[in-house]
């Protein structure tokens, strides 16, 4: 079973693209997986809630709510989130992100959102 680690900007995309990430993953991924996120991602979302303007604050609050309601496991690792995601990518975990700079650093395959409604695997 693969671990799909969702990055901060992918959580924020739920609001921006009006995308149900879980339905998209079910539809677009033909392998068994478990959705997780990092403690650093939770911190980043909480920082957005406390520091950003309304549009971004709402997106972060929604993401935090979804993580809580769906009981998404949170990996307790702290540190630079991008560095941790790259490490997990090298271990074979799939990272779902929209971050262009991070995509360049990730080991393939990784997941990204296309056309605001589909999740694709970049090999």
C-alpha positions in Angstrom: 0.0 0.0 0.0 1.4 3.4 -1.0 1.4 6.4 1.3 0.0 9.6 -0.4 1.3 12.6 1.5 -0.7 15.7 0.8 1.3 19.0 0.8 -0.1 22.3 2.1 -0.9 23.8 -1.3 -2.8 20.7 -2.3 -4.9 21.1 0.8 -5.5 24.7 -0.1 -6.5 23.7 -3.7 -9.6 22.1 -2.3 -11.1 25.5 -1.9 -9.4 27.2 -4.8 -10.4 24.6 -7.4 -13.6 23.3 -5.6 -12.0 19.9 -5.7 -12.8 16.9 -3.6 -9.4 15.4 -3.3 -10.6 12.1 -1.9 -13.1 11.5 -4.8 -10.4 12.5 -7.3 -7.8 10.1 -5.7 -10.4 7.2 -5.8 -11.2 7.9 -9.4 -7.7 8.6 -10.7 -5.5 6.2 -8.7 -5.7 2.5 -9.6 -3.6 1.3 -6.6 -4.2 0.9 -2.9 -3.1 3.9 -0.9 -3.4 5.6 2.5 -3.7 9.4 2.7 -1.4 11.1 5.3 0.0 14.5 6.0 2.9 16.0 7.9 2.9 17.8 11.2 4.7 20.6 9.4 1.8 20.9 6.9 -0.6 21.3 9.9 1.7 24.1 11.2 1.7 25.8 7.8 -2.1 25.7 7.6 -2.4 27.1 11.1 0.0 29.9 10.2 -2.1 30.7 7.1 -5.2 30.9 9.4 -3.5 33.3 11.8 -1.6 35.5 9.2 -3.4 35.6 5.9 -6.4 37.4 4.5 -9.9 36.0 4.5 -9.8 33.9 1.2 -6.7 32.0 2.2 -7.8 31.8 5.9 -11.0 30.1 4.9 -9.2 27.6 2.7 -6.8 26.7 5.5 -9.6 26.4 8.0 -11.5 24.1 5.6 -8.4 22.0 5.1 -7.8 21.7 8.9 -11.4 20.7 9.3 -11.2 18.0 6.7 -8.0 16.6 8.2 -9.8 16.4 11.6 -13.1 15.0 10.4 -11.6 12.4 8.1 -9.1 11.5 10.8 -6.1 11.9 8.4 -3.0 10.4 10.1 -0.4 13.1 10.8 3.2 12.0 10.6 4.9 13.7 13.6 8.0 14.8 11.7 9.0 18.4 12.1 11.5 20.5 10.0 11.4 22.0 6.6 8.3 20.5 5.0 9.7 20.5 1.5 12.8 18.6 2.6 10.7 16.1 4.5 8.5 15.5 1.4 11.6 15.0 -0.7 12.9 12.4 1.8 9.5 10.6 1.7 9.5 10.7 -2.1 12.9 9.0 -2.1 11.5 6.2 0.1 8.7 5.5 -2.4 5.9 7.5 -0.9 3.8 9.6 -3.3 3.5 13.3 -2.7 0.5 15.3 -3.9 1.6 18.9 -4.5 1.1 21.9 -6.7 4.4 23.5 -5.8 6.5 23.9 -8.9 9.9 24.2 -7.1 9.1 21.1 -5.0 8.1 19.1 -8.0 11.6 19.7 -9.5 13.1 18.1 -6.3 10.8 15.2 -5.9 11.7 11.7 -7.0 9.2 10.5 -9.6 6.5 9.3 -9.5 4.6 12.0 -7.7 1.0 13.3 -7.9 -0.3 16.7 -9.0 -3.6 18.3 -9.8 -4.4 18.9 -13.5 -7.2 21.0 -15.1 -8.4 21.8 -11.5 -10.3 18.5 -11.3 -8.0 15.5 -11.9 -5.1 14.1 -10.0 -2.4 12.7 -12.2 0.7 10.7 -11.6 3.8 12.2 -13.1 6.3 9.4 -13.9 
